[in-house]
Amino acid sequence: MAYALAEKDLAHAAPLAAPRAGEKALLRFITCGSVDDGKSTLIGRMLYDSRMIAEDQLAALDRDSKKFGTQNGALDFALLVDGLAAEREQGITIDVAYRYFRTDKRSFIVADTPGHEQYTRNMATGASTADLAIILIDARKGILPQTRRHSFIVSMLGVRDVALAINKMDLVDYSEARFNEIVAAYRDMARDLNFRTIAPLPISALNGDNIASLSERTAWFQGEPLLPLLENIETAGDRSSEASFRFPVQWVNRPDLNFRGFSGWVASGAVHVGDEIASMPSGKTSRVQRIVTADGDLDLAVAGQSVTLTLADEIDASRGDVLVAATQRPAVATEIQARLLWTAETDMHPGASYIVKLGARVANATIAQVHHLVDIHTFEPARARPLGLNEIGLATIRFDRPMILGDYRDNRDLGGFILIDRITNETVAFGLIDTSAAASSDEAAAPPATETANWTALKRNLRTKLAPAAFSGSCVGLGAVVLGASPATGLLLGLADAALRPVARNLLRDYRRFRARRARIGAEESLSDGGGI
């Protein structure tokens, strides 16, 4: 029975099966764009046109379209991927939905991501594993700020191939002039985003124009329809099989005294039995003795495979360490420059301590300096200041222990990380290591980020803390004088109230955060890594 999968881990899975003769490799792609550009409808239409909807699903879609749909009782294809109650009630996408489908030529995993600015973090999650991006633009509205933001994020995350889908062409009478106008504007906007290919096409996701086959309504369009384009495109893709061998250790597998192996995912490159490897960051070397899988031993493991490696020597390695080719060792550092996408409602606090997760390794991290922000309208460096929600900037990060690093463009597993708030356990930023990044040429003329941060913090404190405290202290002092206290006593009481009230408020806030965190993690169990040697 045909069906669509919806698993969070599907985006990280290896290809489901070896391609058949003449069949191309698995393609992961993302749909993105602004609100109501038709992303969910497009995916639903592709599932429908590729005959990946079973009869019972089609019947359920018909019922749901009459109850929740926005097409006056006709099939609403967006409901195939918008499954949350809130999504159906509001007619929007909130969470990332992964769907698997295949045609006669190729298998696909598509990530349907939200267009609302509030959920940009979810869109970035879906883009982090994509080989290609379908960027939708409403033909009536043209390029919007969120279109620009999503385009920059997919470029930053290493996506090099774009299908530019100008949607809702039926609402502009399939105007060739309007199509050409939007395409020209987008190409001009994206000229510095390093996209390898941009394939524009006019579509109507609702009516199926130029999805599986060319539409008679756009006789002026001579390109490929969307599905054949996805079937035939050779993306820049993941070159991890050609890169140096990198194997982040997920678990030390020791079921008995006679077996000790290192389990994990081959992030890049390949390894043979007998190859000399090094464990980083310690640098200890050994040779691969066995490559163990559930189906038996292998002589070779390549990027994308999950295996257990046993070594000829008893070297100390545990979860978070990385096994690498002994002759091609990665950089190990305690300070990096990285591009940050800030995803928290609260602004960044330079100098504050965060938890960093890079691969399977965890450490404490400090944002030492913000070099510049990225102006989402021009993609140019902007004046340095602490990042706010959905803002992007270049920063220097310091770790409290050596971290095994790689440029994100070469290795997503060792080049990408997240920052976590120590109190709330909230993911506050996505980080991409960029070894070629440099501060803006305007940086010398701008105040250092620390000075900017200090001035911003001072203004915020004056507005949110000192002014209310002074007002409260004045009220207490005046009240004491009215009740018969001497002016000196009233002054002392007012000063004491102004000084102690913020302290009490901060203590109460921290206590509430502590209780909330304990409630979240109270039932969690830690995973043992095997205890080393």
BELZI-V83614 format. One record per backbone hydrogen bond with DSSP energy under -0.5 kcal/mol. CO is the residue of the C=O (numbers start at 1). NH is the residue of the N-H. If there is no record, write none. Layout:
<<CO/NH> <CO/NH>>
//
This chain:
<<7/10> <8/11> <9/12> <10/13> <20/23> <27/29> <27/109> <28/131> <28/132> <29/111> <30/134> <31/113> <32/136> <34/37> <38/42> <39/43> <40/44> <41/45> <42/46> <43/47> <44/48> <45/49> <46/50> <47/52> <48/51> <52/54> <54/58> <55/59> <56/60> <57/61> <58/62> <59/63> <60/64> <61/65> <62/66> <63/67> <64/68> <64/69> <65/69> <65/73> <71/74> <75/77> <76/79> <77/80> <78/81> <78/82> <81/83> <84/88> <85/89> <86/90> <87/91> <87/92> <96/98> <97/112> <99/110> <101/108> <105/24> <106/103> <107/27> <108/101> <109/29> <110/99> <110/112> <111/31> <111/113> <112/97> <116/119> <117/120> <119/122> <119/123> <120/124> <121/125> <122/126> <123/127> <124/128> <126/129> <127/130> <131/160> <132/30> <133/135> <133/163> <134/32> <134/136> <135/165> <136/34> <137/167> <138/141> <138/142> <144/147> <144/148> <145/149> <146/150> <147/151> <148/152> <149/153> <150/154> <151/155> <152/156> <153/157> <154/159> <155/158> <160/196> <160/197> <161/133> <162/164> <162/199> <163/135> <163/165> <164/166> <164/201> <165/137> <165/167> <166/203> <167/139> <168/171> <169/172> <169/174> <170/173> <172/175> <175/179> <176/180> <177/181> <178/182> <179/183> <180/184> <181/185> <182/186> <183/187> <184/188> <185/189> <186/190> <188/191> <190/193> <190/195> <197/162> <198/200> <199/164> <201/166> <203/169> <204/208> <204/209> <208/211> <208/212> <209/204> <210/226> <211/227> <213/210> <215/218> <216/219> <218/221> <220/222> <225/229> <226/230> <227/231> <228/232> <229/233> <233/235> <237/239> <238/241> <239/242> <239/243> <240/243> <240/269> <245/325> <246/267> <246/268> <247/323> <248/250> <248/265> <249/320> <251/253> <251/263> <252/254> <253/261> <256/259> <259/256> <261/253> <261/263> <262/309> <263/250> <263/251> <264/307> <265/248> <265/267> <266/304> <268/246> <269/303> <271/301> <272/275> <275/288> <276/326> <277/286> <278/280> <278/324> <279/283> <279/284> <280/322> <284/279> <286/277> <287/312> <288/274> <290/292> <290/310> <291/298> <292/308> <293/296> <296/293> <298/291> <299/273> <301/271> <302/305> <305/266> <305/307> <307/264> <308/292> <309/262> <310/289> <310/290> <313/315> <315/317> <318/321> <321/249> <322/280> <323/247> <324/278> <325/328> <331/405> <333/403> <334/399> <336/397> <337/434> <338/395> <339/432> <340/342> <340/393> <341/430> <342/390> <349/352> <352/367> <353/422> <354/365> <355/420> <356/358> <356/363> <357/359> <357/418> <358/361> <361/358> <363/356> <364/400> <365/354> <366/368> <366/398> <367/351> <369/371> <369/396> <372/394> <373/375> <373/382> <374/376> <375/378> <375/379> <380/375> <382/373> <387/348> <388/391> <391/342> <392/374> <393/340> <394/371> <394/372> <395/338> <396/368> <396/369> <397/336> <398/366> <403/333> <403/405> <405/331> <407/410> <407/411> <411/415> <412/416> <414/406> <415/433> <417/431> <418/357> <419/428> <419/429> <420/355> <421/425> <426/421> <426/428> <428/343> <428/344> <429/419> <430/341> <431/417> <432/339> <433/408> <434/437> <440/443> <442/445> <442/446> <443/446> <448/452> <449/453> <450/454> <451/455> <452/456> <453/457> <454/458> <455/459> <456/460> <457/461> <458/462> <459/463> <460/464> <461/465> <461/466> <462/467> <465/469> <466/470> <467/471> <468/472> <469/473> <470/474> <471/475> <472/476> <473/477> <474/478> <475/479> <476/480> <477/481> <478/482> <479/483> <480/485> <481/484> <486/490> <487/491> <488/492> <489/493> <490/494> <491/495> <492/496> <493/497> <494/498> <495/499> <496/500> <497/501> <498/502> <499/503> <500/504> <501/505> <502/506> <503/507> <504/508> <505/509> <506/510> <507/511> <508/512> <509/513> <510/514> <511/515> <512/516> <513/517> <514/518> <515/519> <516/520> <517/521> <518/522> <521/524> <526/528> <529/252>>
//
